[in-house]
Amino acid sequence: MKPFARVSVAFVITVIATLFINSSGAFARASWPQWRGPSGQGISEEKNLPATWSATKNIKWKTPIAGRGHSSPIVWGKKIFLTTAIEGPLVPGAKAVKHMDGDKEYVHPDSVGADHKHLFKVICLSRETGKILWEQTAFEGTPYDDRHRKSSYASATPATDGKLVFAFFGSEGLYAYDMNGKFAWKADMGKLATVGMGTGTSPILYDNLVIVQRDDENVEGSFIVGINKKTGKEVWRTPRKVQASWCTPLLVRTSKRAELITSGTEAVIAYDPATGKELWRHKGVESNAVPSPVANNEMVFISAGFPTKIAMAIKLGQAGDLSDTVAWKYEKGTAYVPSPILYGDYLYLTTDRGILTCLDARTGEVKYEGGRVPIPATFSASPIAFDGKILMTSEDGDTFVIKAGPRHEILGTNTVGEPVYASPAVADGNIYIRGEKSLYCIGV
């Protein structure tokens, strides 16, 4: 059986976006414009953010959000955007697309959803008060494919350039709205089969493009595409001979060029983001491609956690087939779902149980292994980092504050009092955590 056919946990992803550079430091503080923030890597440069909170302490506001969504909130100026999926009644006769494993039909035991009517929505809230300013229904009907029962039809984090908000709902399309909720356009990229697990990859932005890594369970249907931000028309499309993936691509800007880096079961590929032309490729992770890449100016770090565990560093700026070259490789301690985090000189890997490994990013030297959180936990959210701290939020809603550096030290444990599957956002002195039922603004 193919690796992707053995999926057994939620695909609450996700994964990595553009390296966003804003010339105004004050404005950048108020923005977290995409999956994992301005850099697409979960890093905030802010200081004096709250380090302690509870369901009743340092909560500026709490807003109930209808439906089910594991997408992260994004922030631009005084507005917050997120997506949700509201499940309606059973639709007699409705069912998901048929999945095949060789010549036999395959149905994952945890696949659900396609036999119900759904509303897929984009929501805008006030950053200052949490009040819902507007919401738009992007899709109404029965989805093309199932999702994992633990996941959501709204797992892809939206992105914004301050003019339009872009939300991806897999087979049901990529939608653009202006900042006041007016519909701009929809891009239909065809039906996307994901082994009944749902969609995880998030859209990223590059110059005048929205870029989507659209990997199908049928390798002949996989491609990556650049879409004009203003019109929704395709600018370029590049086929990819890879199985379904759930990770978000990473845009890295070095002194020489921009590289759009994608993880995949069969291949790790870097593209020119302006044209979709392949720059280099490397042997794939040979596992489900769920965690997103992270990078510095010299190397990109790729990881996967099921069925095999792998983390590897590949030098940027190269060309051709690099499958026989790797800066370093490490073969344990990686996660199935959460992405790693690169903070300062160190790469931090986490398992789905929150066991941390710290590696020297340049050499791959192990600084520590087996760093544990103080209570048993499972993680779907990816870590974030700021002010010398790494934050890991569990599915129970507990956020563990860990001191960054080559020694493992737990600084504290906080909770919002409800389950959390989405990765946090940081903007203008606040931390935003999306719980199962509510969006929280945490601030001093």
Secondary structure as UniProt FT lines:
FT   HELIX           3..6
FT   HELIX           25..29
FT   TURN            35..40
FT   STRAND          43..44
FT   STRAND          59..64
FT   STRAND          74..76
FT   TURN            77..78
FT   STRAND          79..90
FT   TURN            92..93
FT   STRAND          100..101
FT   TURN            102..103
FT   STRAND          104..105
FT   TURN            109..110
FT   STRAND          111..112
FT   TURN            114..115
FT   STRAND          116..126
FT   TURN            127..129
FT   STRAND          132..141
FT   STRAND          147..148
FT   TURN            149..150
FT   STRAND          159..160
FT   STRAND          164..168
FT   HELIX           170..172
FT   STRAND          174..178
FT   TURN            179..180
FT   STRAND          183..187
FT   TURN            195..196
FT   STRAND          204..206
FT   TURN            207..208
FT   STRAND          209..214
FT   HELIX           219..221
FT   STRAND          223..228
FT   TURN            229..231
FT   STRAND          234..239
FT   STRAND          250..253
FT   STRAND          258..262
FT   STRAND          267..271
FT   TURN            273..275
FT   STRAND          278..283
FT   STRAND          294..295
FT   STRAND          299..304
FT   STRAND          310..315
FT   STRAND          320..321
FT   TURN            323..324
FT   STRAND          328..330
FT   STRAND          341..343
FT   TURN            344..345
FT   STRAND          346..350
FT   TURN            352..353
FT   STRAND          356..360
FT   TURN            361..363
FT   STRAND          366..371
FT   STRAND          384..386
FT   TURN            387..388
FT   STRAND          389..393
FT   TURN            395..396
FT   STRAND          398..403
FT   STRAND          410..415
FT   STRAND          425..427
FT   TURN            428..429
FT   STRAND          430..435
FT   STRAND          438..442
//
